[in-house]
Amino acid sequence: MNRKGKVYFNDILAGIIEETETGYRFLYEKEYLAIKGCQPISKTLPISNLPYTSNTMFPFFDGLIPEGWLLDVAVDNWKLKSSDRMGLLLSCCKDCIGAVSVIPINK
């Protein structure tokens, strides 16, 4: 299915997260890396021009997904499974509290 999302840091496009056949991939945008003093979106995803890969959702991104009753509302509203972490990230994290937001890339 290879779903993708644009990851913004303080309203600046910082990178792309995508679902792969083996898990997940995050890569900072070259334009973001060219910004003097650009900051990592997370201490666990330091600035790098190499992609990060993981078999499971990166803990930082998983932490953006709602929990508890708010997760229940999201699951019911978008007809998603609570185990569909990428679907929840793309559906629920457009307007997060904090500096990071994730906007789905529609094909």
C-alpha positions in Angstrom: 0.0 0.0 0.0 3.0 2.4 0.6 1.2 5.3 2.3 3.2 8.5 2.8 3.1 11.7 4.8 4.9 15.0 4.7 6.4 15.8 8.1 6.5 19.5 9.0 8.5 21.0 11.8 7.3 24.5 12.8 5.4 24.7 9.5 8.5 23.9 7.4 8.6 20.7 5.4 11.3 18.6 7.2 10.9 15.1 5.7 8.8 12.3 4.5 7.5 9.3 6.4 6.3 6.3 4.5 5.1 2.8 5.0 7.2 0.2 3.2 6.9 -3.6 2.6 9.1 -4.2 5.7 8.0 -1.4 8.0 8.6 2.3 7.9 11.0 4.8 6.5 11.7 8.5 7.4 14.0 10.8 5.4 14.8 14.4 5.9 14.2 16.6 2.9 17.4 18.0 1.3 15.9 21.5 1.4 15.4 21.2 5.1 18.9 19.9 5.7 20.2 23.0 3.8 18.6 25.4 6.3 21.3 26.7 8.6 20.7 25.5 12.1 17.9 23.1 11.2 16.7 21.1 14.1 15.9 17.4 14.3 12.2 16.6 14.7 13.1 14.3 17.6 16.2 13.4 19.6 15.7 9.9 18.4 15.8 11.0 14.7 18.9 13.3 14.6 19.6 15.3 11.5 21.0 13.0 8.7 20.9 12.7 5.0 20.5 9.0 5.3 17.0 7.4 5.7 15.9 5.9 9.0 14.1 2.6 8.7 12.2 0.5 11.3 10.1 -2.7 11.3 7.6 -0.9 13.6 6.4 2.6 13.8 9.1 5.0 15.0 8.4 5.7 18.7 8.4 9.4 18.1 5.7 9.2 15.5 3.8 6.6 17.5 3.7 9.1 20.4 1.9 11.6 18.2 -1.1 9.3 17.8 -3.9 9.9 20.2 -4.5 7.5 23.1 -7.5 6.5 25.3 -10.9 7.9 24.5 -9.5 10.1 21.8 -8.0 7.1 20.0 -11.5 5.4 20.3 -13.0 8.5 18.6 -10.4 8.4 15.8 -10.8 4.6 15.2 -14.6 4.9 15.1 -14.6 8.1 13.0 -12.2 7.0 10.3 -13.0 3.2 10.5 -9.4 2.3 11.3 -8.0 -0.4 13.5 -6.0 0.7 16.5 -3.2 -1.4 15.1 -3.1 0.6 11.8 -0.5 3.1 13.1 0.3 4.6 9.7 -3.4 5.2 9.0 -3.9 6.8 12.5 -0.8 8.9 12.0 -2.0 10.2 8.6 -5.6 10.7 9.9 -5.0 12.3 13.3 -1.7 14.1 13.2 -2.3 17.0 10.8 -2.7 19.5 13.7 -0.7 18.1 16.7 0.2 19.9 19.8 3.8 20.9 19.4 6.1 21.6 16.5 5.5 18.5 14.4 2.6 17.8 12.1 2.1 15.0 9.5 0.1 15.6 6.3 -0.9 12.7 4.1 0.4 12.5 0.6 -2.4 11.5 -1.7 -1.6 9.6 -4.8 
